Amino acid sequence: MSLWKKLLGEFIDIVEWTDDSNDTLVWRFERYQNEIKNGAQLTVRQGQVAIFVNEGIIADVFEAGMYSLTTENLPILSTLKGWKHGFNSPFKAEVYFLNTRTFVNNKWGTKNPIMLRDLDFGPVRLRAFGNYDVQVSEPVKLLEQVVGTDGCFQIHEIHDQLRTLAVSRFSDALAESQIPIMDMASNYDELSTLMQQRMNVDFNAYGLTLSRFIIENISLPASVEAILDKRTSINIIGGLDQYSKFQTATAIEQAANHENSASSALEMGAGIAMAHQMVQSMGAPAQTVTPPPIDRPVHYYVAVEGKQTGPFSEHDIRQQIAQGQLGRHDKVWKQGLPDWTCAENVGELNAILRVTPPPIQRA
């Protein structure tokens, strides 16, 4: 250090940190030989904590506020230094300022796909990414466990470790949740809450708190997404048969748009073949065959001397025709007929009348 800085340090009696960065977690107050004057003013701003360290031992901790550095305000340091009756000369101590504001929008993501067994699709590979917010909750623990004697500790120096923890815990939580792939998008909030609870155990070990964990996206491999898109198209169009027709029409249209191309016919044939192959390879589920409606018995009514008789079943009508009680010109009616009509005008009765011999006339 130059002579000028040495002399300047002897006159400075304000200990503070004006943070103009957005990524510094811990900063050590720099002073020539770490000497601080008796009665110096300590300024701790909102979102900061100041920690005094004497020869590697944590001493006094100051929250936001302004302090005069005397034995009354430095009880632990006074004990460590052995100041029983106060002090007048400068003392040596390291002062660390810790940033307790929330550090937002820290990215996390899976470098490699996560293997997961899905109930519907079987083994699949997933990728996911998002961001998280973190802040210092236990300054002393962070200083002891992570920072050490680093004079300027920034968030990126621990980000890789935190991101690795996030991916590891996310893989476990996703497997244990057993949420189907098709339902994951509607369960992002639930998964995020579960992740925040689990990861806070790891973050707390470093003196940090995970204040928010966000899942932005969970994605499948492109090949699997393509298959799902095909399946969705089939369901929307109305089955494999309709989808085959749609693919054929699309291939013909594409060939027409490229009529000058020598390969247009081949492209059209390939499109048609692909559509039919999909129908055969995917194996359309067995078509639901709707059974024909159950025949309901038909009841007939016969007009006898101007009066309605019946109802009669078809068997009864056959007997009446066979016995000569019902002839071709007798009036009948059944449900569906607009009015009474001759028996020969009713299809099924006319067929019976044709094969039934007329009654024998007696001499």
Buried (B, 14 or more C-beta within 10 A) or exposed (E): EEEEEEEEBEEEBEBBBEBEEEEBBBBBBEBBEBBBBBEBEBBBBEBBBBBBBBEEEBBBBBEEEEBEBBBEBBEBBBBBBEBEEEBEEBBEBBBBBBBBEEBEEBEBBBEEBBEBEBEEBEEBBBBBBBBBBBBBBBBBBBBBEBBEEBEEBBBEBBBEEBBEBBBEBBBEBBEEEEBEBEEBEEBBEEBBEBBBEBBBEBBBEBBBBBBEBBBEEBBBEEEBEEEEEEEEEBEEBEEBEEBBBBBBEBBEEBBEEEEEEEEBEEBBEEBBEBBBEBBEEBEBEEEEEEEEEEEEEBBBBBBEEEEEEBBBEBEBBBEBBEEEEBBBEBBBBBEEEEEEBBBBEBEEBEEBBEEBEEEEEEE
